[in-house]
């Protein structure tokens, strides 16, 4: 995954954490999928590598969801990640995940109609 050059380490970690959490909710809680398993696995492995590298550095605890990923060093499936979230964080990401699914379905339907 490429990030814009001007992004900080915190920006990159935030993006990866959010993507993994959103797609974990989409897949495990909403029983949907908008990205391939292969791509999700790449994201989880990349995040695990970054967590391993940064978890003992102050920058790690500056991310929004650091508390979910403190011990996430193996790139596992993430089936339990969303349930580590604080209630308000879960509610926010769950709502965002439902919007992502809706947009994906609209886009997919639009392609089929054309």
N, C-alpha and C positions, 0 to 999 in steps of 0.2 A: 504494500500500500504506500502510495506516495502522498506526502503532505506538502502543503505550500511552504516554501522556504522560510517565510517570516513567522511561521508558527513556533511557539515555544514548546518545550518538553511537556509542560502542563497541558497545553492545547492538544498535543498529540495523544497524550494519555487519556484526557477527557473524551476525545473523539472515539478512541478504541473502547474505552469502558462503556460509553453510551451505546455504541453499535452492538457490542456483545450483549449487553443487558436487553436492549430493544429486541434483538433477534432471538434471544432466549425466551422472552415473554411471548413473542409472536409464535414461536415454535412450540414451547412447552405449555404455555397457559392458554393460548388462543387456538392451538392446533392448526396453524397456518404456516406458510413458508413463502417468503418473497426473495430469498437468495438461495443459492445452491448450498448443499451441505459442505462441499469442497471449499467454497468461499468463507463460510462460517468457521470452518476448521482453521483456515489460514488466519483469520482474525483472532481466534482464540490462542493460537500458537504465538502470534506476534505479540498479543497482549501479555501472555505468560512470560515471554522473553523480556519484555519491558518491565513487568512487575519484578521479576527476579533481579534485574539490573538496578532498579530504582527504589525498591521497597525500603531500604535502609537509609535512603537519602531524604532530606527535608522536602524536596520537590514532590515526592509521592503523595504526601498527605495534603497537598494543595489541590488535588483533583476532587471533583464532586463526589465520586463514588468510591474513594480509596478504601473505605471501611468494608466494602463488599469483596474487594480483591486482595486483601492483606496476605492471604495464604494461597493465592491463585498463581501457582508457579508451574503447573503441569499442563495447562491448556486443555483441561478436561471439558466435557460437553457443556457444562454450565447449567444443567437442569435445575440446580438449587440456587443459582445466583440471584435471581429475582426475589427470592424469599428471604434473602439476607438484607434487602433494602429496608430503609425506614419506611413507615407506612405512607407518608406524604410523597416520598420519592417513588415508591412503587405505583401509587395512584397516578402521578404525573406521567411516568414512563408507560404505564398500561394504556392511558388515554392516547398518548402519542403513538403507541404501537397499533391501536385500532385505526387511527387516521392513516398510518402507513399502509395497512392492509386495504383500507378502502381506496386509497389512491392507486395502489398496485392493481386492484381488481378493475377499477375504472380504466386504467391505462391498457390493461390486458384485453378488456372487452372492446375498447376502441380500436385496437389492432385487429381484432377478429372481424369487426364490422367493416373495416376498410378493404 
